[in-house]
Amino acid sequence: MQTYLDLIKAAYTKYLHYLKTNYFNPSELGKLLL
């Protein structure tokens, strides 16, 4: 279970960094979600 939580935490951190660097570009966000 701990590894699963670590995975979520890592993904969330990556996502926040992504938003900071791309300033919520809709097309890039769409690619991220698909």
MIBA-660905 format. One record per residue (C-alpha): residue in one letter; x, y, z. Coordinates in steps of 0.2 Angstrom, whole numbers, plus 2048, in hexadecimal, padded with zeros to 3 digits. Example, Ala and Ser with C-alpha at 12.3 -4.5 7.8 and 13.67 -1.06 7.14 Angstrom:
! residues 2
A83E7EA827;S8447FB824;
***
This chain:
! residues 34
M800800800;Q80E80C804;T81580A7F2;Y80480E7EB;L80481E7F5;D8158237F0;L8108217DE;I80282D7E0;K80C8397E9;A81A8397DC;A80D83B7CE;Y8048497D7;T8158527DA;K81984F7C7;Y8088567C3;L80B8667CD;H81C8697C6;Y8148667B4;L8078747B8;K8148807BE;T81F87D7AF;N81087D7A2;Y80588A7AA;F7F587F7A6;N7F787E793;P7E687678E;S7ED86B780;E7FC86578B;L7F0861799;G7E585778D;K7F484D788;L7F884A79A;L7E684379E;L7E583878F;
***
